[in-house]
Amino acid sequence: MIALPIAAAAAVLGWGWWQTRTHVDVHVAINDVALKTPSRRGGALESGTLVLRDERGQALAHAGVTGPKHLLEFNDAAAGDCGCFERQAPSDAAARAQWQACYAGRARWQAGWAGKAVSASVTSGRCQIDQVPVNARRYEDWWLWWVPPLSHVGGSACGYYAFELYVDSAACAAVNPGP
């Protein structure tokens, strides 16, 4: 009799664990120390392109920094263009469903390479900076996915990677951020 609740709990937690291994959201911050002010260490890279690479230097993903908020958009075909659906999703149920399907596909694609990213190439203006170290952190909350208020606002569990890169666009160089 007690085996059934234990098996159900194991299945629920096991599904969450599996989901965070096969669905990943990647956030990339490209910090430009050339934009340093007395009150901050630098600013977000204002425009450019990014190629994330594995330890052998093979390209894993391509992205561009665009718009007034300096947003990073993955532009590999496998990533899908979720932005067109995202802008309409708040007011259109069909667009919301398309965005959810697009996001799920992109999350599966990112799960295939996110754990392998160790360096990047960054291009900004006339500046090409290779072998920029990727400071990666992985976050997981797979054990909480089933708690209604914490379940990613109605979505499934996913793993999360935060990548930080530091460049100096004025010197066209990678920067070690220090402690």
Secondary structure as UniProt FT lines:
FT   HELIX           3..22
FT   STRAND          24..32
FT   HELIX           33..35
FT   TURN            38..39
FT   STRAND          43..44
FT   STRAND          48..53
FT   TURN            55..56
FT   STRAND          59..66
FT   TURN            67..70
FT   STRAND          71..74
FT   HELIX           77..79
FT   HELIX           83..86
FT   TURN            87..91
FT   HELIX           93..111
FT   TURN            112..113
FT   HELIX           114..116
FT   STRAND          119..124
FT   TURN            125..126
FT   STRAND          127..133
FT   STRAND          135..139
FT   HELIX           142..144
FT   TURN            145..146
FT   HELIX           148..150
FT   TURN            152..154
FT   STRAND          159..168
FT   TURN            169..172
FT   STRAND          173..174
//
